[in-house]
């Protein structure tokens, strides 16, 4: 299979900017989508972050399968990562993230004070690929309880610092590093959570992938939303699925034929927006150690 590549360029510049900022950062808050934590994790970040303290935040937990999200949190704990799941629509969850950062860094900050270093605010950087909640996270903090401060030592003039609390500052982040993968499954998962444009992939392939997955792991969601039960042994299952959804949603045919494009647009929209129900596209068994 050919590589699927979707980053827009300027990757080295963004990587350099992040690396420069990390010199004055205490902790990285890495956001991943709870529906696909492995697929939505930029594999290049490990090389950039290295040993910097990190908190992995699984966003959109309200859209993910609770049982699978718990498996992911158990997995991270077993591998000695700090991790938590949140619903970014709930502002109280932001305070939980800040409190967890304070906990992770308490020994470091105590050590600095014991050496006579004046107490200072924790400096955090939020990283994540598109549509995992990075903009929501930063914007909500900035608009509800934060003020933008001026330049500080060790920070270039172009870099903005958001004062979130008396002892917590959030650094703005450069453009996201866009990954490329040879693993088509990861690309499909990222498309299904809306982190890349779905039309980068063949839409019919993405539709087939999603329908097969849902019929195996979440058949009840298909039944509840579309009154649909898929028999993959039936060689006509795909055509029957298109026809059934089109009829159910009253999608007008084109020249007597089912409008496949509109059926797929409807389906992907309902998947992206969580209308079909809470689901996860992968569990920790997908991780390649």
Number of C-alpha atoms within 10 A of each C-alpha: 6 8 11 16 13 14 13 10 10 12 15 10 13 17 17 13 15 22 15 14 18 19 11 15 18 18 23 21 21 22 27 27 29 34 30 26 26 22 24 26 22 20 15 13 16 11 9 14 15 9 9 14 17 22 20 23 25 27 26 20 21 18 21 21 19 17 11 19 24 15 14 24 21 15 17 16 13 10 9 9 15 17 21 21 23 20 17 20 15 9 14 11 14 18 14 13 19 18 12 16 23 17 11 15 16 12 11 13 18 13 12 13 13 10 8 9 11 9 11 13 15 21 20 24 22 23 26 25 22 21 18 28 23 21 16 13 17 20 13 15 20 17 11 10 11 20 15 14 11 12 13 11 7 10 16 11 10 7 15 17 23 22 22 21 16 10 13 18 23 26 21 18 20 16 17 19 24 20 19 16 15 12 13 14 15 21 25 24 24 26 22 22 27 18 17 20 12 18 10 13 15 10 17 14 11 21 19 12 14 19 20 17 14 18 18 12 13 17 16 16 19 17 13 12 13 16 12 18 15 18 14 13 7 9 9 10 14 18 11 15 18 18 18 17 21 20 14 12 11 10 16 13 14 9 7 7 9 19 16 18 12 15 22 18 14 15 18 23 16 14 19 15 12 16 14 18 18 17 24 23 24 22 20 17 10 10 11 6 4
